[in-house]
Amino acid sequence: MLKDIAYSLVFGKPVVMWLGLATGIAIAATVIVVLLNYHTKVRIPIVWHHRLAAVAIGLALIHIALAISLYI
């Protein structure tokens, strides 16, 4: 069942690829929040760092589950 979801095509690419891309973007956004707070005058509340990290971890877990299901 997970294999079918992982191989489902969205814009011609499998869902597992899009989840990997979304995970990478979420991780980058998490890092950017910290960098902006320490190196510029832009101040983003630290709670956003925690929220983005939680989203990144959630996406990564789903991505890992779908990727592993392709080989089981």
C-alpha positions in Angstrom: 0.0 0.0 0.0 2.7 2.5 0.9 4.6 1.5 -2.2 1.6 2.5 -4.3 1.5 5.9 -2.6 5.3 6.4 -3.0 5.1 5.6 -6.7 2.1 7.9 -7.3 3.0 10.5 -9.9 2.6 14.3 -9.2 3.6 16.5 -12.1 5.4 13.5 -13.6 7.5 12.7 -10.6 6.9 10.2 -7.7 5.5 11.5 -4.4 8.5 10.3 -2.5 10.7 12.7 -4.5 8.4 15.7 -3.8 8.5 14.8 -0.1 12.3 14.8 -0.1 12.3 18.2 -1.8 9.8 19.5 0.8 11.9 18.1 3.6 15.0 19.8 2.3 13.2 23.1 2.0 11.8 22.8 5.5 15.3 22.2 6.9 16.7 25.1 4.9 14.0 27.4 6.3 14.8 26.2 9.8 18.4 27.1 9.4 17.6 30.5 7.8 15.5 31.5 10.8 18.6 31.0 13.1 20.9 32.7 10.6 18.7 35.8 10.3 18.3 36.1 14.0 22.1 36.0 14.7 23.5 37.8 11.7 21.0 40.5 10.7 18.7 43.0 12.3 15.8 40.9 11.2 14.2 39.2 14.2 12.0 36.2 13.8 10.6 34.7 17.0 12.4 31.5 18.0 9.1 29.7 18.2 9.1 29.6 14.4 12.4 27.8 14.5 10.8 25.1 16.6 7.7 24.9 14.4 9.7 24.6 11.2 11.9 21.9 12.8 8.8 19.9 13.8 7.5 20.2 10.2 10.9 19.1 8.9 11.0 16.1 11.2 7.4 15.1 10.3 8.1 15.3 6.6 11.4 13.4 6.9 9.7 10.6 8.8 7.0 10.3 6.1 9.7 10.5 3.4 11.7 7.8 5.1 8.7 5.5 5.5 7.8 5.8 1.8 11.3 5.3 0.7 11.9 2.2 2.8 8.5 0.8 1.6 9.9 0.8 -2.0 12.5 -1.9 -0.9 10.4 -4.0 1.3 
